[in-house]
């Protein structure tokens, strides 16, 4: 008996109850969320001097891997999923080649930067923490606050801070010590109040 041709998702033409719905959802996800990333993926795959045919092969292999992996469950973070799959595909290709081009390593580092963007929930949490810290800083004496900001935010040395504040280095150290202790007490107390 002849095999039926496979469709774009690697499935035989015959449908299995329950599978048709899954394939429809997979296809809709692929069209709505993966295909819009194609231009960025092609630009990435072109780096390193790859030929047009090699880029096309990589793109097709990537789509096959993405669809195979998504059959187990459609990922929520499509961009990260797709770029991780692209990075892994390039790593696999680099491993199979005898000479590893420096361009591969360079491009992989750039791709990691693209997928390491913080998630929206992490951004919200970070902003809340910054507000808490700002509020705590406002509760400590001005000299201590100035010393802490110059040291921890601007990265100045004790000597530079003492020159800016027109005080002895020992005084700057005391401001930092007392200020950080005060911040810790305020932040720790606030954390306990939230529980």
N, CA, C and O atoms as a DFTB+ gen file, in Angstrom:
780 C
 N C O
     1  1       0.835      -1.178       0.000
     2  2       0.000       0.000       0.000
     3  2       0.879       1.240       0.000
     4  3       1.811       1.340       0.798
     5  1       0.596       2.169      -0.872
     6  2       1.420       3.368      -1.004
     7  2       1.162       4.312       0.155
     8  3       0.036       4.469       0.627
     9  1       2.247       4.935       0.597
    10  2       2.128       5.926       1.666
    11  2       1.474       7.182       1.123
    12  3       1.728       7.602      -0.005
    13  1       0.622       7.772       1.956
    14  2       0.024       9.044       1.570
    15  2       1.057      10.137       1.775
    16  3       1.862      10.062       2.703
    17  1       1.045      11.151       0.920
    18  2       2.018      12.238       1.099
    19  2       1.769      12.948       2.425
    20  3       0.642      13.053       2.910
    21  1       2.850      13.420       2.972
    22  2       2.768      14.135       4.252
    23  2       2.485      15.602       4.000
    24  3       2.942      16.183       3.014
    25  1       1.722      16.192       4.911
    26  2       1.478      17.628       4.798
    27  2       2.615      18.398       5.430
    28  3       3.621      17.802       5.816
    29  1       2.478      19.735       5.547
    30  2       3.573      20.570       6.029
    31  2       3.965      20.300       7.470
    32  3       5.041      20.709       7.907
    33  1       3.100      19.614       8.216
    34  2       3.404      19.327       9.609
    35  2       3.870      17.890       9.803
    36  3       3.975      17.418      10.935
    37  1       4.150      17.192       8.701
    38  2       4.697      15.858       8.795
    39  2       3.650      14.791       9.043
    40  3       4.009      13.644       9.311
    41  1       2.381      15.120       8.967
    42  2       1.317      14.158       9.207
    43  2       0.857      13.566       7.882
    44  3       0.897      14.238       6.851
    45  1       0.425      12.320       7.907
    46  2      -0.156      11.714       6.718
    47  2      -1.477      12.392       6.423
    48  3      -2.068      13.015       7.305
    49  1      -1.938      12.281       5.212
    50  2      -3.174      12.919       4.799
    51  2      -4.381      12.471       5.603
    52  3      -5.332      13.241       5.747
    53  1      -4.378      11.250       6.134
    54  2      -5.516      10.750       6.887
    55  2      -5.622      11.490       8.216
    56  3      -4.617      11.848       8.830
    57  1      -6.851      11.707       8.641
    58  2      -7.057      12.385       9.916
    59  2      -7.506      11.396      10.960
    60  3      -8.236      10.448      10.671
    61  1      -7.066      11.625      12.162
    62  2      -7.434      10.812      13.300
    63  2      -8.330      11.675      14.162
    64  3      -8.035      12.853      14.361
    65  1      -9.442      11.113      14.692
    66  2     -10.313      11.938      15.540
    67  2      -9.494      12.608      16.649
    68  3      -8.670      11.966      17.300
    69  1      -9.733      13.899      16.851
    70  2      -9.000      14.649      17.868
    71  2      -7.719      15.258      17.329
    72  3      -7.279      16.303      17.811
    73  1      -7.124      14.629      16.352
    74  2      -5.871      15.134      15.771
    75  2      -6.124      16.320      14.841
    76  3      -5.300      17.230      14.751
    77  1      -7.272      16.305      14.145
    78  2      -7.578      17.391      13.215
    79  2      -7.643      18.720      13.955
    80  3      -7.141      19.735      13.474
    81  1      -8.262      18.703      15.118
    82  2      -8.371      19.931      15.898
    83  2      -6.994      20.397      16.360
    84  3      -6.689      21.589      16.320
    85  1      -6.162      19.448      16.801
    86  2      -4.815      19.796      17.238
    87  2      -4.010      20.377      16.083
    88  3      -3.280      21.352      16.262
    89  1      -4.139      19.783      14.902
    90  2      -3.399      20.284      13.746
    91  2      -3.889      21.671      13.347
    92  3      -3.090      22.523      12.958
    93  1      -5.197      21.904      13.441
    94  2      -5.729      23.235      13.131
    95  2      -5.148      24.276      14.080
    96  3      -4.752      25.357      13.643
    97  1      -5.093      23.964      15.372
    98  2      -4.539      24.890      16.358
    99  2      -3.055      25.111      16.100
   100  3      -2.567      26.238      16.190
   101  1      -2.338      24.040      15.781
   102  2      -0.909      24.139      15.490
   103  2      -0.669      24.993      14.250
   104  3       0.219      25.845      14.227
   105  1      -1.472      24.749      13.221
   106  2      -1.318      25.521      11.993
   107  2      -1.649      26.996      12.226
   108  3      -0.947      27.872      11.720
   109  1      -2.707      27.277      12.983
   110  2      -3.080      28.668      13.281
   111  2      -1.968      29.349      14.077
   112  3      -1.623      30.499      13.804
   113  1      -1.402      28.638      15.066
   114  2      -0.293      29.196      15.856
   115  2       0.903      29.495      14.956
   116  3       1.522      30.554      15.061
   117  1       1.220      28.550      14.071
   118  2       2.362      28.707      13.184
   119  2       2.185      29.927      12.280
   120  3       3.104      30.729      12.121
   121  1       1.011      30.057      11.697
   122  2       0.747      31.164      10.773
   123  2       0.693      32.497      11.510
   124  3       1.235      33.496      11.036
   125  1       0.035      32.512      12.677
   126  2      -0.160      33.773      13.400
   127  2       1.071      34.249      14.159
   128  3       1.306      35.453      14.268
   129  1       1.869      33.304      14.689
   130  2       2.948      33.717      15.590
   131  2       4.357      33.416      15.089
   132  3       5.293      34.154      15.398
   133  1       4.518      32.348      14.324
   134  2       5.870      31.979      13.869
   135  2       6.222      32.682      12.562
   136  3       7.300      33.265      12.445
   137  1       5.340      32.634      11.599
   138  2       5.641      33.233      10.300
   139  2       5.957      34.733      10.362
   140  3       6.795      35.193       9.587
   141  1       5.325      35.520      11.249
   142  2       5.725      36.929      11.326
   143  2       7.182      37.137      11.750
   144  3       7.732      38.220      11.545
   145  1       7.806      36.127      12.330
   146  2       9.212      36.232      12.746
   147  2      10.178      35.864      11.619
   148  3      11.395      35.938      11.794
   149  1       9.641      35.470      10.471
   150  2      10.469      34.950       9.396
   151  2      11.541      35.926       8.925
   152  3      12.684      35.524       8.709
   153  1      11.199      37.183       8.766
   154  2      12.184      38.167       8.287
   155  2      13.381      38.264       9.231
   156  3      14.528      38.302       8.786
   157  1      13.108      38.306      10.537
   158  2      14.189      38.394      11.524
   159  2      15.035      37.123      11.486
   160  3      16.262      37.186      11.564
   161  1      14.381      35.979      11.367
   162  2      15.121      34.715      11.311
   163  2      16.007      34.640      10.075
   164  3      17.158      34.210      10.153
   165  1      15.475      35.052       8.957
   166  2      16.264      35.008       7.720
   167  2      17.459      35.949       7.820
   168  3      18.559      35.602       7.388
   169  1      17.256      37.125       8.381
   170  2      18.383      38.047       8.565
   171  2      19.452      37.413       9.439
   172  3      20.644      37.518       9.148
   173  1      19.029      36.764      10.496
   174  2      19.992      36.115      11.380
   175  2      20.719      34.982      10.659
   176  3      21.939      34.854      10.767
   177  1      19.975      34.170       9.931
   178  2      20.578      33.035       9.244
   179  2      21.515      33.466       8.113
   180  3      22.434      32.728       7.757
   181  1      21.291      34.645       7.552
   182  2      22.153      35.146       6.467
   183  2      23.522      35.585       6.966
   184  3      24.491      35.589       6.206
   185  1      23.603      35.955       8.240
   186  2      24.889      36.404       8.772
   187  2      25.900      35.274       8.673
   188  3      25.549      34.096       8.736
   189  1      27.125      35.645       8.522
   190  2      28.174      34.643       8.418
   191  2      28.429      34.209       6.991
   192  3      29.166      33.253       6.752
   193  1      27.821      34.908       6.033
   194  2      28.103      34.633       4.635
   195  2      27.461      33.374       4.082
   196  3      27.995      32.779       3.146
   197  1      26.346      32.957       4.626
   198  2      25.671      31.767       4.110
   199  2      24.997      32.089       2.779
   200  3      24.521      33.203       2.561
   201  1      24.968      31.107       1.909
   202  2      24.321      31.286       0.614
   203  2      22.802      31.263       0.788
   204  3      22.287      30.811       1.811
   205  1      22.099      31.756      -0.228
   206  2      20.631      31.801      -0.185
   207  2      20.048      30.396      -0.043
   208  3      19.080      30.193       0.689
   209  1      20.635      29.437      -0.738
   210  2      20.113      28.061      -0.650
   211  2      20.369      27.471       0.742
   212  3      19.537      26.729       1.263
   213  1      21.513      27.798       1.339
   214  2      21.799      27.304       2.683
   215  2      20.836      27.920       3.695
   216  3      20.372      27.239       4.609
   217  1      20.538      29.202       3.532
   218  2      19.582      29.871       4.423
   219  2      18.205      29.230       4.281
   220  3      17.511      29.007       5.273
   221  1      17.816      28.937       3.044
   222  2      16.517      28.291       2.806
   223  2      16.460      26.916       3.471
   224  3      15.447      26.565       4.076
   225  1      17.529      26.143       3.367
   226  2      17.581      24.829       4.020
   227  2      17.481      24.967       5.537
   228  3      16.744      24.224       6.185
   229  1      18.214      25.907       6.095
   230  2      18.155      26.138       7.539
   231  2      16.755      26.535       7.977
   232  3      16.252      26.058       8.994
   233  1      16.139      27.402       7.208
   234  2      14.791      27.860       7.555
   235  2      13.798      26.700       7.547
   236  3      12.977      26.570       8.455
   237  1      13.877      25.864       6.524
   238  2      12.960      24.718       6.455
   239  2      13.217      23.731       7.591
   240  3      12.273      23.214       8.188
   241  1      14.477      23.469       7.889
   242  2      14.807      22.580       9.014
   243  2      14.283      23.159      10.328
   244  3      13.760      22.437      11.177
   245  1      14.431      24.462      10.473
   246  2      13.953      25.122      11.686
   247  2      12.443      24.990      11.809
   248  3      11.940      24.668      12.885
   249  1      11.716      25.233      10.734
   250  2      10.255      25.121      10.786
   251  2       9.822      23.691      11.114
   252  3       8.856      23.474      11.846
   253  1      10.546      22.731      10.565
   254  2      10.224      21.335      10.864
   255  2      10.427      21.042      12.355
   256  3       9.579      20.413      12.987
   257  1      11.539      21.494      12.906
   258  2      11.814      21.277      14.330
   259  2      10.786      21.985      15.213
   260  3      10.325      21.431      16.211
   261  1      10.436      23.206      14.837
   262  2       9.462      23.976      15.618
   263  2       8.112      23.265      15.637
   264  3       7.496      23.126      16.693
   265  1       7.653      22.817      14.469
   266  2       6.352      22.145      14.401
   267  2       6.371      20.823      15.156
   268  3       5.408      20.486      15.844
   269  1       7.453      20.080      15.034
   270  2       7.557      18.812      15.764
   271  2       7.515      19.038      17.268
   272  3       6.827      18.321      17.993
   273  1       8.239      20.017      17.720
   274  2       8.279      20.297      19.151
   275  2       6.941      20.847      19.648
   276  3       6.523      20.538      20.764
   277  1       6.272      21.654      18.836
   278  2       5.011      22.268      19.248
   279  2       3.853      21.284      19.269
   280  3       2.811      21.577      19.856
   281  1       4.010      20.122      18.643
   282  2       2.945      19.104      18.707
   283  2       2.692      18.661      20.138
   284  3       1.572      18.284      20.483
   285  1       3.723      18.702      20.975
   286  2       3.563      18.325      22.377
   287  2       2.834      19.397      23.173
   288  3       2.377      19.126      24.283
   289  1       2.718      20.560      22.656
   290  2       2.043      21.678      23.315
   291  2       2.547      22.974      22.730
   292  3       3.754      23.191      22.616
   293  1       1.627      23.826      22.361
   294  2       1.993      25.104      21.757
   295  2       2.591      26.000      22.838
   296  3       1.959      26.238      23.867
   297  1       3.801      26.496      22.611
   298  2       4.449      27.329      23.635
   299  2       3.778      28.695      23.753
   300  3       3.225      29.220      22.787
   301  1       3.841      29.257      24.963
   302  2       3.258      30.578      25.194
   303  2       4.205      31.684      24.738
   304  3       3.756      32.701      24.209
   305  1       5.485      31.501      24.932
   306  2       6.480      32.503      24.539
   307  2       7.054      32.103      23.184
   308  3       8.145      31.538      23.103
   309  1       6.318      32.398      22.140
   310  2       6.692      31.936      20.797
   311  2       8.038      32.478      20.362
   312  3       8.860      31.723      19.842
   313  1       8.287      33.760      20.556
   314  2       9.542      34.361      20.096
   315  2      10.743      33.673      20.740
   316  3      11.692      33.297      20.051
   317  1      10.701      33.511      22.040
   318  2      11.810      32.845      22.730
   319  2      11.950      31.400      22.260
   320  3      13.063      30.909      22.073
   321  1      10.836      30.731      22.074
   322  2      10.848      29.344      21.606
   323  2      11.507      29.241      20.226
   324  3      12.368      28.389      20.005
   325  1      11.100      30.103      19.314
   326  2      11.613      30.066      17.942
   327  2      13.103      30.400      17.906
   328  3      13.877      29.726      17.226
   329  1      13.505      31.444      18.642
   330  2      14.912      31.830      18.613
   331  2      15.795      30.804      19.332
   332  3      16.947      30.602      18.947
   333  1      15.273      30.174      20.348
   334  2      16.035      29.112      21.006
   335  2      16.220      27.944      20.055
   336  3      17.306      27.373      19.963
   337  1      15.152      27.590      19.345
   338  2      15.252      26.507      18.362
   339  2      16.247      26.871      17.258
   340  3      17.021      26.022      16.816
   341  1      16.227      28.134      16.812
   342  2      17.178      28.575      15.773
   343  2      18.605      28.483      16.279
   344  3      19.495      28.004      15.576
   345  1      18.818      28.945      17.500
   346  2      20.161      28.881      18.082
   347  2      20.631      27.426      18.191
   348  3      21.772      27.109      17.853
   349  1      19.749      26.554      18.661
   350  2      20.116      25.139      18.802
   351  2      20.403      24.499      17.451
   352  3      21.315      23.681      17.333
   353  1      19.637      24.862      16.438
   354  2      19.877      24.333      15.096
   355  2      21.259      24.762      14.595
   356  3      21.995      23.952      14.030
   357  1      21.607      26.026      14.800
   358  2      22.923      26.511      14.362
   359  2      24.049      25.842      15.152
   360  3      25.110      25.546      14.602
   361  1      23.814      25.611      16.427
   362  2      24.823      24.908      17.230
   363  2      25.019      23.499      16.695
   364  3      26.151      23.037      16.546
   365  1      23.914      22.816      16.405
   366  2      24.020      21.454      15.846
   367  2      24.767      21.461      14.516
   368  3      25.608      20.599      14.262
   369  1      24.454      22.442      13.669
   370  2      25.150      22.534      12.376
   371  2      26.642      22.792      12.577
   372  3      27.479      22.196      11.899
   373  1      26.965      23.676      13.504
   374  2      28.362      24.004      13.762
   375  2      29.113      22.781      14.285
   376  3      30.275      22.568      13.939
   377  1      28.456      21.985      15.109
   378  2      29.093      20.775      15.643
   379  2      29.383      19.762      14.548
   380  3      30.385      19.050      14.602
   381  1      28.503      19.699      13.555
   382  2      28.680      18.706      12.497
   383  2      29.691      19.120      11.436
   384  3      30.151      18.294      10.648
   385  1      30.026      20.387      11.422
   386  2      31.042      20.838      10.477
   387  2      32.423      20.649      11.097
   388  3      32.577      20.746      12.315
   389  1      33.402      20.385      10.284
   390  2      34.739      20.156      10.814
   391  2      35.413      21.447      11.233
   392  3      36.172      21.462      12.202
   393  1      35.149      22.523      10.521
   394  2      35.735      23.813      10.860
   395  2      34.605      24.716      11.338
   396  3      33.639      24.958      10.614
   397  1      34.735      25.203      12.547
   398  2      33.717      26.079      13.106
   399  2      34.115      27.517      12.830
   400  3      35.171      27.976      13.267
   401  1      33.270      28.219      12.108
   402  2      33.536      29.613      11.768
   403  2      33.346      30.502      12.994
   404  3      32.453      30.267      13.808
   405  1      34.185      31.516      13.117
   406  2      34.026      32.477      14.204
   407  2      32.696      33.214      14.081
   408  3      32.139      33.666      15.082
   409  1      32.188      33.336      12.854
   410  2      30.913      34.024      12.649
   411  2      29.769      33.305      13.352
   412  3      28.830      33.947      13.822
   413  1      29.840      31.966      13.428
   414  2      28.789      31.224      14.125
   415  2      28.734      31.648      15.587
   416  3      27.662      31.941      16.117
   417  1      29.877      31.679      16.225
   418  2      29.934      32.030      17.634
   419  2      29.450      33.464      17.827
   420  3      28.692      33.743      18.755
   421  1      29.876      34.353      16.975
   422  2      29.472      35.757      17.074
   423  2      27.958      35.882      16.943
   424  3      27.328      36.585      17.734
   425  1      27.370      35.215      15.964
   426  2      25.930      35.299      15.746
   427  2      25.153      34.660      16.882
   428  3      24.080      35.147      17.239
   429  1      25.661      33.592      17.453
   430  2      24.967      32.944      18.561
   431  2      24.900      33.865      19.767
   432  3      23.901      33.876      20.487
   433  1      25.949      34.633      19.990
   434  2      25.935      35.586      21.099
   435  2      24.905      36.681      20.842
   436  3      24.217      37.102      21.771
   437  1      24.786      37.146      19.612
   438  2      23.789      38.162      19.288
   439  2      22.389      37.620      19.485
   440  3      21.514      38.330      19.981
   441  1      22.160      36.363      19.102
   442  2      20.850      35.754      19.254
   443  2      20.489      35.619      20.722
   444  3      19.334      35.828      21.094
   445  1      21.450      35.274      21.557
   446  2      21.179      35.160      22.985
   447  2      20.706      36.491      23.544
   448  3      19.832      36.521      24.411
   449  1      21.267      37.587      23.063
   450  2      20.820      38.903      23.523
   451  2      19.371      39.138      23.133
   452  3      18.616      39.757      23.883
   453  1      18.976      38.643      21.958
   454  2      17.614      38.862      21.495
   455  2      16.601      38.095      22.331
   456  3      15.489      38.584      22.532
   457  1      16.944      36.913      22.822
   458  2      15.963      36.129      23.567
   459  2      16.077      36.311      25.060
   460  3      15.292      35.730      25.810
   461  1      17.036      37.105      25.517
   462  2      17.189      37.318      26.941
   463  2      16.433      38.551      27.432
   464  3      16.655      39.010      28.552
   465  1      15.555      39.081      26.611
   466  2      14.755      40.211      27.063
   467  2      13.916      39.775      28.251
   468  3      13.374      38.670      28.252
   469  1      13.800      40.632      29.267
   470  2      13.016      40.240      30.439
   471  2      11.535      40.130      30.103
   472  3      11.007      40.878      29.280
   473  1      10.891      39.194      30.752
   474  2       9.465      39.003      30.569
   475  2       8.717      40.173      31.209
   476  3       9.249      40.823      32.109
   477  1       7.503      40.448      30.763
   478  2       6.742      41.563      31.322
   479  2       6.565      41.485      32.837
   480  3       6.613      42.512      33.513
   481  1       6.363      40.288      33.377
   482  2       6.187      40.171      34.821
   483  2       7.466      40.541      35.569
   484  3       7.403      41.120      36.654
   485  1       8.618      40.213      35.000
   486  2       9.886      40.577      35.637
   487  2      10.088      42.096      35.617
   488  3      10.640      42.664      36.559
   489  1       9.648      42.737      34.559
   490  2       9.756      44.191      34.463
   491  2       8.907      44.841      35.547
   492  3       9.349      45.777      36.213
   493  1       7.684      44.342      35.722
   494  2       6.786      44.894      36.741
   495  2       7.383      44.708      38.135
   496  3       7.368      45.631      38.950
   497  1       7.906      43.517      38.404
   498  2       8.503      43.232      39.713
   499  2       9.700      44.148      39.961
   500  3       9.855      44.690      41.055
   501  1      10.541      44.319      38.948
   502  2      11.725      45.181      39.100
   503  2      11.316      46.623      39.386
   504  3      11.934      47.296      40.211
   505  1      10.278      47.091      38.708
   506  2       9.812      48.465      38.961
   507  2       9.271      48.611      40.373
   508  3       9.495      49.633      41.021
   509  1       8.557      47.590      40.859
   510  2       8.049      47.637      42.231
   511  2       9.201      47.677      43.234
   512  3       9.154      48.416      44.217
   513  1      10.224      46.883      42.978
   514  2      11.377      46.865      43.877
   515  2      12.106      48.208      43.872
   516  3      12.567      48.676      44.913
   517  1      12.205      48.819      42.702
   518  2      12.840      50.142      42.622
   519  2      12.034      51.187      43.388
   520  3      12.608      52.050      44.053
   521  1      10.708      51.112      43.297
   522  2       9.871      52.050      44.053
   523  2      10.062      51.855      45.553
   524  3      10.143      52.830      46.300
   525  1      10.132      50.609      45.995
   526  2      10.360      50.323      47.416
   527  2      11.697      50.895      47.869
   528  3      11.792      51.504      48.935
   529  1      12.730      50.696      47.054
   530  2      14.054      51.200      47.394
   531  2      14.058      52.726      47.429
   532  3      14.637      53.324      48.336
   533  1      13.413      53.360      46.445
   534  2      13.344      54.821      46.416
   535  2      12.639      55.343      47.664
   536  3      13.079      56.319      48.273
   537  1      11.555      54.695      48.035
   538  2      10.820      55.097      49.239
   539  2      11.690      54.940      50.484
   540  3      11.687      55.807      51.358
   541  1      12.429      53.848      50.566
   542  2      13.311      53.610      51.715
   543  2      14.442      54.641      51.742
   544  3      14.812      55.124      52.813
   545  1      14.991      54.980      50.577
   546  2      16.059      55.983      50.515
   547  2      15.577      57.340      51.021
   548  3      16.331      58.077      51.657
   549  1      14.333      57.659      50.740
   550  2      13.794      58.943      51.175
   551  2      13.626      59.020      52.692
   552  3      13.491      60.110      53.248
   553  1      13.632      57.874      53.357
   554  2      13.426      57.836      54.811
   555  2      14.723      57.969      55.607
   556  3      14.681      58.153      56.823
   557  1      15.867      57.880      54.943
   558  2      17.137      57.983      55.675
   559  2      17.682      59.401      55.555
   560  3      17.272      60.146      54.664
   561  1      18.607      59.786      56.446
   562  2      19.166      61.140      56.391
   563  2      19.822      61.454      55.039
   564  3      20.359      60.572      54.368
   565  1      19.761      62.721      54.665
   566  2      20.231      63.174      53.346
   567  2      21.706      62.842      53.094
   568  3      22.056      62.433      51.988
   569  1      22.568      63.010      54.088
   570  2      24.003      62.742      53.895
   571  2      24.235      61.255      53.611
   572  3      25.038      60.895      52.750
   573  1      23.523      60.399      54.347
   574  2      23.653      58.957      54.124
   575  2      23.115      58.587      52.738
   576  3      23.731      57.804      52.014
   577  1      21.976      59.150      52.384
   578  2      21.376      58.885      51.069
   579  2      22.330      59.306      49.958
   580  3      22.526      58.557      49.000
   581  1      22.927      60.490      50.069
   582  2      23.859      60.986      49.051
   583  2      25.062      60.058      48.924
   584  3      25.475      59.722      47.814
   585  1      25.619      59.648      50.045
   586  2      26.785      58.752      50.025
   587  2      26.437      57.423      49.362
   588  3      27.214      56.904      48.560
   589  1      25.281      56.878      49.692
   590  2      24.870      55.591      49.109
   591  2      24.653      55.714      47.608
   592  3      25.109      54.862      46.846
   593  1      23.969      56.757      47.179
   594  2      23.706      56.938      45.747
   595  2      25.016      57.129      44.978
   596  3      25.209      56.540      43.915
   597  1      25.909      57.951      45.521
   598  2      27.187      58.161      44.829
   599  2      28.001      56.874      44.753
   600  3      28.677      56.631      43.753
   601  1      27.945      56.057      45.783
   602  2      28.731      54.821      45.821
   603  2      28.079      53.704      45.005
   604  3      28.724      53.100      44.148
   605  1      26.808      53.433      45.270
   606  2      26.140      52.264      44.678
   607  2      25.562      52.520      43.292
   608  3      25.536      51.614      42.460
   609  1      25.103      53.724      43.035
   610  2      24.503      54.014      41.731
   611  2      25.544      54.545      40.758
   612  3      25.637      54.081      39.621
   613  1      26.339      55.539      41.218
   614  2      27.311      56.164      40.318
   615  2      28.676      55.478      40.342
   616  3      29.517      55.744      39.483
   617  1      28.901      54.598      41.321
   618  2      30.134      53.817      41.368
   619  2      31.377      54.597      41.744
   620  3      32.485      54.205      41.378
   621  1      31.214      55.693      42.466
   622  2      32.371      56.487      42.860
   623  2      33.120      55.819      44.015
   624  3      32.541      55.063      44.795
   625  1      34.408      56.111      44.108
   626  2      35.219      55.589      45.211
   627  2      34.960      56.421      46.467
   628  3      34.369      57.499      46.402
   629  1      35.411      55.902      47.609
   630  2      35.271      56.619      48.874
   631  2      35.950      57.990      48.774
   632  3      35.406      58.996      49.228
   633  1      37.124      58.013      48.182
   634  2      37.874      59.271      48.038
   635  2      37.087      60.286      47.193
   636  3      36.996      61.459      47.556
   637  1      36.522      59.833      46.067
   638  2      35.754      60.736      45.207
   639  2      34.511      61.268      45.925
   640  3      34.148      62.435      45.780
   641  1      33.872      60.398      46.695
   642  2      32.691      60.822      47.446
   643  2      33.075      61.856      48.499
   644  3      32.379      62.854      48.683
   645  1      34.190      61.608      49.191
   646  2      34.612      62.558      50.230
   647  2      34.923      63.922      49.617
   648  3      34.634      64.952      50.227
   649  1      35.502      63.941      48.431
   650  2      35.786      65.202      47.756
   651  2      34.493      65.912      47.354
   652  3      34.371      67.127      47.514
   653  1      33.535      65.155      46.834
   654  2      32.270      65.753      46.407
   655  2      31.459      66.281      47.590
   656  3      30.825      67.333      47.508
   657  1      31.493      65.524      48.694
   658  2      30.685      65.915      49.858
   659  2      31.454      66.842      50.799
   660  3      30.891      67.363      51.761
   661  1      32.733      67.044      50.519
   662  2      33.608      67.884      51.354
   663  2      33.656      67.394      52.801
   664  3      33.529      68.175      53.744
   665  1      33.841      66.093      52.951
   666  2      33.982      65.481      54.276
   667  2      35.145      64.494      54.225
   668  3      35.636      64.154      53.149
   669  1      35.578      64.039      55.400
   670  2      36.677      63.078      55.467
   671  2      36.214      61.712      54.949
   672  3      35.029      61.382      54.981
   673  1      37.193      60.927      54.469
   674  2      36.873      59.591      53.966
   675  2      36.235      58.729      55.043
   676  3      35.319      57.954      54.768
   677  1      36.718      58.866      56.259
   678  2      36.156      58.113      57.393
   679  2      34.675      58.459      57.599
   680  3      33.873      57.587      57.931
   681  1      34.326      59.706      57.407
   682  2      32.934      60.144      57.547
   683  2      32.068      59.528      56.452
   684  3      30.934      59.121      56.705
   685  1      32.609      59.460      55.233
   686  2      31.882      58.823      54.129
   687  2      31.619      57.365      54.471
   688  3      30.510      56.871      54.269
   689  1      32.636      56.666      54.991
   690  2      32.465      55.262      55.369
   691  2      31.372      55.102      56.421
   692  3      30.574      54.167      56.366
   693  1      31.347      56.035      57.389
   694  2      30.303      55.988      58.428
   695  2      28.926      56.237      57.829
   696  3      27.962      55.557      58.180
   697  1      28.830      57.213      56.922
   698  2      27.550      57.478      56.253
   699  2      27.070      56.232      55.505
   700  3      25.894      55.873      55.565
   701  1      27.994      55.581      54.803
   702  2      27.628      54.376      54.050
   703  2      27.178      53.260      54.992
   704  3      26.147      52.628      54.760
   705  1      27.942      53.019      56.043
   706  2      27.618      51.951      56.988
   707  2      26.262      52.189      57.636
   708  3      25.404      51.305      57.629
   709  1      26.065      53.370      58.191
   710  2      24.807      53.685      58.874
   711  2      23.638      53.722      57.885
   712  3      22.538      53.264      58.196
   713  1      23.885      54.265      56.708
   714  2      22.822      54.349      55.701
   715  2      22.368      52.991      55.208
   716  3      21.170      52.748      55.063
   717  1      23.316      52.104      54.949
   718  2      22.955      50.767      54.470
   719  2      22.236      49.980      55.554
   720  3      21.295      49.241      55.266
   721  1      22.675      50.135      56.802
   722  2      21.973      49.477      57.913
   723  2      20.541      49.999      58.027
   724  3      19.602      49.228      58.223
   725  1      20.388      51.308      57.903
   726  2      19.052      51.899      57.984
   727  2      18.166      51.402      56.844
   728  3      16.997      51.082      57.059
   729  1      18.716      51.335      55.639
   730  2      17.957      50.809      54.494
   731  2      17.527      49.369      54.732
   732  3      16.382      48.999      54.473
   733  1      18.457      48.563      55.228
   734  2      18.149      47.166      55.494
   735  2      17.009      47.045      56.507
   736  3      16.095      46.241      56.328
   737  1      17.070      47.849      57.570
   738  2      16.005      47.814      58.581
   739  2      14.658      48.199      57.957
   740  3      13.647      47.532      58.178
   741  1      14.660      49.268      57.187
   742  2      13.412      49.749      56.572
   743  2      12.857      48.706      55.609
   744  3      11.675      48.366      55.665
   745  1      13.714      48.204      54.729
   746  2      13.247      47.233      53.736
   747  2      12.825      45.925      54.393
   748  3      11.832      45.323      53.984
   749  1      13.557      45.482      55.395
   750  2      13.219      44.240      56.087
   751  2      11.898      44.409      56.839
   752  3      11.048      43.519      56.820
   753  1      11.732      45.556      57.501
   754  2      10.489      45.818      58.235
   755  2       9.316      45.865      57.267
   756  3       8.252      45.315      57.555
   757  1       9.500      46.520      56.116
   758  2       8.422      46.587      55.119
   759  2       8.068      45.200      54.595
   760  3       6.896      44.895      54.377
   761  1       9.080      44.362      54.394
   762  2       8.834      43.001      53.929
   763  2       8.025      42.211      54.957
   764  3       7.139      41.436      54.596
   765  1       8.335      42.410      56.239
   766  2       7.584      41.725      57.288
   767  2       6.155      42.238      57.359
   768  3       5.231      41.465      57.614
   769  1       5.962      43.539      57.134
   770  2       4.625      44.117      57.166
   771  2       3.754      43.572      56.028
   772  3       2.538      43.453      56.173
   773  1       4.394      43.241      54.887
   774  2       3.643      42.704      53.745
   775  2       3.179      41.281      53.984
   776  3       2.189      40.841      53.399
   777  1       3.892      40.554      54.846
   778  2       3.526      39.146      55.093
   779  2       2.358      39.091      55.966
   780  3       1.886      38.003      56.298
